[in-house]
């Protein structure tokens, strides 16, 4: 297996951390498949340690897991890469969406689209019960 580089490690966290759906556990499982089974950058014991530490820390478990797994792979640089790769893209998107809403909230067409989206989501949630 090729040795991990900071660029490759960051790429894995960016790709998996920002494209999986369903919360933290599906993301952590996808990272296990990538980091332990496919790339061999973490042993199963190191994965279990990172998972255990993430579960007992307050806050978002997936961020703690990415930091712990990154730290086991590449030390402090890996921890920073894991935590930032997981959080920065979605935080940036939230800021852009908030700015967009603030800019367009007086536009009747945009507010109608938002209301339609809310109604569609409520309908999908209701149908899943």
N, C-alpha and C positions, 0 to 999 in steps of 0.2 A: 504494500500500500504506500502511495506517495505521502510524504510528511506534510502535515498541515502548514499552510502559510496564513498569515493574517488576512490576506485578500480572499483566499478560499474559505476560511472560517466565516468571515463576514458575509460572503456570498451565500453560504448555507443558511445562516441565521436570517438573512434578508429574504431569501426565497421561501423558506418554510415558515418562518415566523409571520410573514405578511400575506401568505396565500392560503393558509389552512383556516377552516371555519369550525365553529363548535366550541370555542373556548380554549382554555389552557391545556387540558388533558390531550385532546387530539393533536395539538401542536407538539407537545412533549413526546407523544408516541411517534409522530413523524420524525422528530429529531433523533429519537432512539434508533429508528431504522437507518437514518442517514449516518449518524455519528458512530454508532456501535457496529451495526451489521454491514453496512455498505463500505464505509471508509475506514473503519477500525481505529478511529482517533481516540475513542474512549473504550475502556473495558466495561463489561457489564457491571462490575463492582463500582467503578467510578460513576457510571450512569445512575446506579442505585443511590449512591451517596449524594449526587447532585439533586436527584429527585426527592430524597428524604429531606435534605436541607431546604429545598424550595417549599415543601409542604408545611414546614414548621415556621417559616418566616412570615411576618405579617405582610399584607398587601397582595399584589398580583403574583401568583405562583410561577407563571410562565417566565416572567422577567427574572425572578430569582433563579429559576432553573437555567435560563440562558447564561446568566452571569456565572453561576456555579460550574456549568459544563464548560463554558469558555475558559474559566480559570483553571480547570483540570487539564485542559488541552494546551493553553498557551500562557498561563499565568495572568497577571493583571491586564495585559493588553487583550487577551482573549476574553476576560470578564467584561471589559469595556466594550469590546466588539459585539459580544453577545447581547448585552443589555441595550446598547444603543441601536443595533441593527433591528432589534425587536420593537423598540418604542418610537424612534424618530420618524419613520415613514407615516405611521398612523397618527402621531401627534401633529405632524405637518399637515396631513389631510384634514384633521379636525379643525386646525386653525384656518385653513383655506375655506372649508365649508362654513365656518362661522363668519368669516369675512364676506363670503358670497351671500349668505343670508342677510347680514346687516346691510349690504349694498342693495339687494334686490327686494327687501321685505315690503317696500311700498309699491311694488309692481303687482298689479292685480293678476296678471297672467302667471307670474311665478308663484304667487300665493295659491292660486287655483291648482297648479301642478303639485305643490307641496300638500295641499289638502287631499288631492286625489291619491297621492302616494301614501298618505296616512290611512286613508280609507282602504286602499288595497292591502296594506300590511295588516290592518285590523281584521280584514276579511280572511286573509291567509291564516292568521293566528286563530281566529274563531273556527275555521275549517279544520284545523289540526287537532282540535280538542276531541 
